[in-house]
């Protein structure tokens, strides 16, 4: 193909980029992220270097913008930066890298993305695929851009691009059909740059179709470009005319090729210079052929080295930015993890404080509950004690006192026998009153409890009942809590009282044994016994309740006329 491989795409994209530049200038007022100041400095530096064609510095700043922007908050920034990055790579003829970069913008597209951004990305991809000879993909992206545009001039430019792809495929009929329609459009005719472009392409396609109007179209396009000092356009027209005359008029072909070469050298368009040299090598005389061939080789080597250098430099910029971004992500992740750990630590402290407060509150509630319960129990116990004392006084003492008073009133106390009976009655009343006093008196606790406990047991010795104790000295009562001492004392007291009142036993054995973690007390008598299922009726419920209150256990083993065996276990 005779034609331009670099500047024709630049001219096409330059118009759409003008629209994008205006869109970019709107970004500061529409993008309100927290790093706007930093972004403003980067975009100003990037645009300055880009306009001055210092593409390596421009590439660095555009890539910085892309790396530092948040895809969720600032997609437009990233898309614009990607667009410029892909454009710079395209200028350097690195079409593979340009295609890769431009493709990165597509996942960022959404309903809020400016259509001009999408059109320009698709247009860049169309150009890249054309230069990579992937013509179906090129047409695909040009048509995607065409579907989005509402601007009549952009529509004409994109249709012209599609026609160029058909021209590259040598499908001249399709290219001619599109271009012959475009040449009549008002938007094309009133724009000299686009009018000359469409006219030149139509002239070249007509030349390939051997249509007579081709030479006039090519010459008129060149004239328009010369009148407007469109130096890129002059190069393209001159190369097309050199190709036109290559087989029919070698002098004119060489003249146009030299014109294209001189213009390309003056604006440092190396690709176009090489294209012009290709024609000069084919059409010049033998003397000049070698000279042009050497120039072509020199330029080809130079442009290859420069572009490879630029490609490596751009790759390094992207790589360094990726490393920096990853390092920042690691630092950000570490910061986030530290913040999470700190928050977790704070939460743990709050949970701990809450738990302690809850525990203390629960303890206070339990203490209050137990105090109320103990008060209630004490009130009940006091009431029961008063009732029991009242009953004993009534049942045991009142009747005896009444009988004694009656005896005194009715008997002659001068008689010795009567006097002896009176003394016996009074002695009985004294014993009973003393027993009632002992049963309801205070209990010595602490280091004196052992003595008090032994006195309790011996207090129930009588002519009718013998109390036998075993192991009472093996228990270290001083290490037993006061509460347990009292409850054990009262429990044994009630057992012995029950025995004296109901069992008719004449032998009672009480044995104590200290085990590893608890104390065992065994009670047994040879009384009449009772049915354990009727324990409530035998007044031993209080004994069971007292033992349970100190986390102990009590068992009753009894049968009618076979005595009673009771085992008490409670923790030290």
ABEGO torsion letter per residue (X at the ends): XBEBAAAAAAAAAAAAAAAAAAAAAAAAAABBBAAAAAAAAAAAAAAAAAAAGBAAAAAAAAAAAAAABBAAABAAAAAAAAAAAAAAAAAAGBAAAAAAAAAAAAAABBAABBAAAAAAAAAAAAAAAAAAGBAAAAAAAAAAAAAABABAAAAAAAAAAAAAAAAAAGBAAAAAAAAAAAAABAAAAABAAAAAAAAAAAAAAAAAAGBAAAAAAAAAAAAAAAAAGBAAAAAAAAAAAAAAAAAABAAAAAAAAAAAAAAAAAAGBAAAAAAAAAAAAAABBAAAAAAAAAAAAAAAAAAAAAAAAAAAAAAAAAAAAAAAAAAAAAAAAAAAAAAAAAAAAAAAAAAAAAAAAAAAAAAAAAAAAAAAAAAAAAAAAAAAAAAAAAAAAAAAAAAAAAAAAAAAAABBAABAAAAAAAAAAAAAAAAAAAAAAAAABBBBBEAAAAAAAAAAAAAABBAABBBBBBGAAABBAAABBAAAAAAAAAAAAAAAAAAAAAAGBABBBBBBBBBAABBBBBBBBABAEBBAAAAAAAGAAAAAAAAAAAGBBBBBBBBBGAEBBBBBBBBX
